[in-house]
């Protein structure tokens, strides 16, 4: 079982930046894919960004060009750099790990609030 701990959320003004971190309890190099999801109040959870074991990345259209997902295998950590934040980016952001065989693990989530 993979344990994930997110950090880095907070309150930021529109146009600002935040970097979220997701620390994993095991070597992420062996994990099929790591992803960030978000869920805003009253809305369904949506996929924000994914990075696969081979380094490929994919983003939601709403964050392309503003968010960057990256992984540091040496630190067993995945990051989400968020720039040019908008009020509509306000949500609870959760880290997800997909292991081969269809096993998924979730972190507890971190709140991001974009407001002036």
C-alpha positions as CSV (number, residue, x, y, z in Angstrom):
1,X,0.0,0.0,0.0
2,X,1.3,3.4,-1.0
3,X,0.9,6.3,1.4
4,X,0.7,9.8,0.0
5,X,1.1,13.1,1.9
6,X,0.3,16.4,0.2
7,X,1.5,19.8,1.2
8,X,1.9,23.3,-0.2
9,X,-1.7,24.4,-0.4
10,X,-2.9,27.8,0.9
11,X,-4.5,31.1,0.1
12,X,-3.1,33.0,-2.9
13,X,-4.2,36.1,-4.9
14,X,-5.3,35.8,-8.5
15,X,-2.3,35.7,-10.7
16,X,-0.1,34.2,-8.0
17,X,1.7,30.9,-7.8
18,X,1.8,27.8,-5.5
19,X,3.7,24.6,-5.6
20,X,2.1,21.5,-4.3
21,X,4.1,18.5,-3.2
22,X,3.1,14.8,-2.8
23,X,5.5,12.6,-0.8
24,X,5.1,8.9,-1.3
25,X,6.0,6.1,1.1
26,X,7.7,4.1,-1.5
27,X,9.8,4.4,-4.6
28,X,7.7,6.3,-7.2
29,X,9.9,5.0,-10.0
30,X,8.0,1.8,-9.7
31,X,4.6,3.4,-9.8
32,X,2.8,3.3,-13.1
33,X,1.5,6.9,-12.9
34,X,1.2,9.8,-10.4
35,X,-1.6,12.3,-10.8
36,X,-3.2,15.4,-9.2
37,X,-6.9,15.7,-9.0
38,X,-9.0,18.5,-7.7
39,X,-12.6,18.9,-6.4
40,X,-14.3,22.2,-6.0
41,X,-17.4,22.6,-3.8
42,X,-20.5,21.3,-5.5
43,X,-18.5,19.9,-8.4
44,X,-17.2,16.5,-9.4
45,X,-13.5,15.6,-8.9
46,X,-11.5,16.2,-12.1
47,X,-8.1,15.2,-13.3
48,X,-5.6,18.1,-13.3
49,X,-2.3,16.5,-14.4
50,X,-0.7,13.1,-14.8
51,X,3.0,12.0,-15.1
52,X,3.7,8.4,-16.0
53,X,6.6,6.2,-15.1
54,X,8.3,7.0,-18.4
55,X,7.9,10.7,-17.8
56,X,5.0,11.4,-20.1
57,X,2.7,14.1,-18.9
58,X,-0.9,15.1,-19.6
59,X,-3.0,18.1,-18.5
60,X,-6.6,19.2,-18.3
61,X,-7.3,21.8,-20.9
62,X,-8.2,24.3,-18.2
63,X,-4.6,24.3,-16.7
64,X,-2.5,23.8,-19.8
65,X,0.3,26.4,-20.0
66,X,-0.2,27.3,-16.4
67,X,0.4,24.2,-14.4
68,X,3.4,21.8,-14.6
69,X,3.6,18.4,-13.0
70,X,7.0,16.9,-12.3
71,X,8.5,14.0,-10.3
72,X,11.7,13.6,-8.3
73,X,12.4,9.9,-8.0
74,X,15.2,10.4,-5.6
75,X,12.9,12.2,-3.2
76,X,9.8,10.0,-4.0
77,X,7.9,13.2,-4.5
78,X,5.7,14.6,-7.2
79,X,5.1,18.3,-7.6
80,X,2.5,20.5,-9.2
81,X,3.7,24.0,-10.0
82,X,0.7,26.2,-10.4
83,X,1.2,29.7,-12.0
84,X,-1.2,32.4,-13.1
85,X,-3.8,31.1,-10.6
86,X,-7.4,32.0,-11.1
87,X,-10.4,31.9,-8.7
88,X,-11.8,28.9,-10.5
89,X,-8.7,27.0,-9.5
90,X,-10.0,27.0,-5.9
91,X,-10.4,23.4,-4.8
92,X,-9.1,20.6,-2.7
93,X,-6.2,19.1,-4.6
94,X,-5.4,15.4,-4.0
95,X,-2.5,13.2,-5.1
96,X,-3.1,9.9,-6.7
97,X,-0.9,6.9,-7.4
98,X,-1.7,4.2,-9.8
99,X,0.1,0.9,-9.5
100,X,0.2,-1.8,-12.1
101,X,-2.7,-4.1,-11.7
102,X,-5.2,-1.3,-11.2
103,X,-4.5,-0.4,-7.6
104,X,-5.1,3.3,-6.7
105,X,-4.0,5.2,-3.7
106,X,-5.0,8.7,-2.5
107,X,-3.6,11.4,-0.2
108,X,-5.7,13.3,2.2
109,X,-5.8,16.5,0.0
110,X,-4.7,20.0,0.4
111,X,-6.8,23.1,0.1
112,X,-6.0,25.8,-2.5
113,X,-7.9,29.0,-2.4
114,X,-7.4,31.7,-5.0
115,X,-9.0,35.0,-3.8
116,X,-8.3,38.6,-3.5
